[in-house]
Amino acid sequence: MRREGFVPSVVYGAVENQNVKVHAKTFRDMLNEHPSSQILVNLKVEDQPEKLVFIQDIQFDALTGAILHADFRAVTEDTTITAKLPIKLNGEPKGVKIGGLLEQLVHSMKVKSLPKDLPLTINADVSHLDVSDNLTVGDINFPEGVTPTLDSKVLVALVAKTRAAQSAQGAAAAK
C-alpha cells in the first residue's frame, strides 16, 4: 500500500473501527498547511457519507520522515477532544524594547474542547511583559470553550534580564 502512494490508516470512535487508505501526498500537503498535526478533517470513504474525524495520531519513519500510519477518531459535535496545539506569542514585550530577552519555555500544550471550538493555535499576548516579568498558563486568554490541561502556574514565557537591560534600567534610575 505504501509503495502505491497510500498511508494505511484506521478510523475509530463514534463509528465501527474501519481500516482505510489515504493518499500520502494529499495527506502530507494538508498537514503542511496547518501549524499542528492534530486537526479536524472531513473524511470521505468510498460509498459512505463524509465523516468528521480528528487526527489522533500519526506515525512517522524515523529516518525518512515519511508517514507510516495515521489514526483518525470519528467525532460528533458533543465529543470532547484533547489536542496538542502550538503556542504563538504575539506582540513585542516592553522589556525587549529596553534590551531584555523574550524566552519561550513552553512551545505547545494540550487543551480540551468541543470540535466546533478547537482553534489551530493558542495565541498569547506578551506585549505587556517588562524585564523579569513572566507569562503563565493562567495569564493566557483561551478562546471560549477551550481549557488547558496544564496547571495555571506553569511558566510559558519570560523576559530575561540581559546586561543591556540592566544598564538601561540603571541609566533610567540615575535620571
Secondary structure, DSSP 8 states (H G I E B T S, - for coil): -TTTTEEEEEEEESS--EEEEEEHHHHHHHHHTSS-S--EEEE--TTS--EEEEEEEEEE-TTT--EEEEEEEE--TT--EEEEEEEEEES--HHHHTT-EEEES--EEEEEE-GGG--SSEEEE-TT--TT-EEEGGGS---TT-EESS-TT-EEEEEE--HHHHHHHHHHHH-
